[in-house]
Amino acid sequence: MKIAVIGGTGLIGSQVVTDLIAAGHEAVPHSKSTGVDVISGQGLDQAVAGADVVVNLTNSPTFDEASPAFFQTSMDNLLAAAHKGGVGHFVILSIVGVDRVPELDYYKAKALQEQILAAGPIPYSIVRATQFMEFMDAVMSWTADGETVRLPATPIQPIAAKDVADAVAQVAAGAPLNGIRNIAGPEIFPLDELGRITLSHKGDNRTVATDPTAGMFAAVKGDVLTDEHAHLAPTRYTDWLS
Ligand SMILES: NC(=O)c1ccc[n+]([C@@H]2O[C@H](COP(=O)([O-])OP(=O)(O)OC[C@H]3O[C@@H](n4cnc5c(N)ncnc54)[C@H](OP(=O)(O)O)[C@@H]3O)[C@@H](O)[C@H]2O)c1
């Protein structure tokens, strides 16, 4: 199959392209750096022309109140180009529990992206993943000061980017789900504990203080970001750290 991977130079996109090519598909990465812009629309028609499937793995440059506009405009432009090009399957990567954290602009933006896709003219699949293991350093950097990292005890089920890419590639090569598939890592940790495991593994002497008000994940109520019934990926966090 011919598969256009928009955002195909990113963390997930680049690995999805590798997986699809290894499985015998003609997968082509597109992004701003290859001259395709989902916001201005530049190069989009050519990027999706002749594609059986479009996988959209672009991301907003910010996680704040500007992010809904990014996903609205990019999806409007991509769906119009894909519809014109006769694309038969459109895949996006979203977040487990995304519609259950309305306090977060970025989650609102990703829920909006899902709604635009589901209401659009193209058969689709939504893969929802839990938080990427690769994201942990950034999460800790938001609330680090001096010798302390402050983190809430929000339950998190981290998944390796490689496992996410494998799942997205598998969905992209299959029939449209016209629905959602949840994928998650094999273990659930309170975020503060995940921070302690991470620092200890790196030989970092800073301590983690449990703070229910710290950082973006403080807005999350209960265990909405986890799903023990999701398709569970193989990679465990400590194995990934190693
Ligand atoms: N972080 C998590 O824990 C998590 C969990 C579940 C789902 N997700 C979702 O996973 C998806 C992929 O994330 P990622 O970490 O792989 O993203 P990433 O590494 O930041 O890559 C983003 C990609 O989007 C491209 N891009 C950005 N703006 C663009 C534009 N205006 N036009 C064309 N391309 C543009 C970038 O291209 P250039 O480099 O050329 O600019 C890059 O290829 C996101 O939609 C995110 O919401 C994330």
The ligand as an ORCA input file, in Angstrom:
! r2SCAN-3c Opt
* xyz 0 1
  N       3.616     12.677     24.265
  C       2.775     11.693     24.590
  O       2.912     11.091     25.649
  C       1.639     11.355     23.636
  C       0.741     10.372     23.995
  C      -0.257     10.008     23.087
  C      -0.316     10.642     21.830
  N       0.585     11.604     21.482
  C       0.483     12.201     20.123
  O       1.463     11.645     19.271
  C       1.591     12.474     18.111
  C       3.055     12.467     17.637
  O       3.872     12.977     18.663
  P       5.472     13.019     18.528
  O       6.000     13.085     19.923
  O       5.951     11.969     17.589
  O       5.666     14.458     17.846
  P       7.051     15.163     17.424
  O       8.219     14.287     17.661
  O       7.021     16.525     18.059
  O       6.905     15.323     15.850
  C       5.971     16.224     15.314
  C       5.981     16.088     13.801
  O       5.021     17.045     13.306
  C       5.641     17.776     12.266
  N       5.005     19.106     12.179
  C       4.817     20.014     13.172
  N       4.196     21.109     12.683
  C       3.979     20.863     11.352
  C       3.384     21.600     10.296
  N       2.868     22.840     10.503
  N       3.318     21.048      9.069
  C       3.848     19.807      8.836
  N       4.438     19.061      9.788
  C       4.502     19.591     11.034
  C       7.107     17.844     12.636
  O       7.837     18.134     11.473
  P       9.166     19.083     11.447
  O      10.099     18.439     12.414
  O       9.618     19.041     10.051
  O       8.708     20.426     11.904
  C       7.319     16.417     13.137
  O       7.515     15.532     12.041
  C       1.041     13.849     18.548
  O      -0.105     14.167     17.809
  C       0.700     13.677     20.026
  O      -0.466     14.355     20.395
  C       1.545     11.965     22.366
*
